[in-house]
Amino acid sequence: MSASAAPIPLDQFAAALLDLEVPQLHQESARLQNSLYHLERSNTTLAEYPDDEDCKDAIRYNHCVIEQQKQRVDIIRLELIRRGVSVGHMDLDIPESGSSAPADTQATVAASGSSAPADGAANGHAGEDEGVYL
């Protein structure tokens, strides 16, 4: 995504998840968590230059992106829970800022009627090591 592209609204993101299979949800979560790791690492580096206004701006921007991506990970987690998939392995290693997905987005995910399988067996991915391949 380019710096000028706005992310889709959370309700649209939640609706789009309904069309994804469980392995795809795990891949998207992994992609977002990898991005979160790099954003936090970048902010740590940028913080070494407290007098640089460009660095301060980048840190502020990154904080906004971090919050948006954490919300998306939470929405994916809720969708997986709704499908009966264990999500204990999805805990973020990034310090929480107390933010979570808005209640209306959580309700959208919880109230949806997706008929996707609860595990990867139906789509041939049972037992495979899931991840993002670049």
RAJOBEL-V117796 format. One record per backbone hydrogen bond with DSSP energy under -1.0 kcal/mol. NH is the residue of the N-H (numbers start at 1). CO is the residue of the C=O. If there is no record, write none. Layout:
NH	CO
NH	CO
This chain:
5	2
13	9
14	10
15	11
16	12
17	13
19	16
20	17
25	21
26	22
27	23
28	24
29	25
30	26
31	27
32	28
33	29
34	30
35	31
36	32
37	33
38	34
39	35
40	36
41	37
42	38
43	39
44	40
45	41
46	42
47	43
48	45
49	46
52	49
56	52
57	53
58	54
59	55
60	56
61	57
62	58
63	59
64	60
65	61
66	62
67	63
68	64
69	65
70	66
71	67
72	68
73	69
74	70
75	71
76	72
77	73
78	74
79	75
80	76
81	77
82	78
83	79
84	81
85	80
90	87
106	102
107	103
108	104
109	105
110	106
111	107
124	121
125	120
128	125
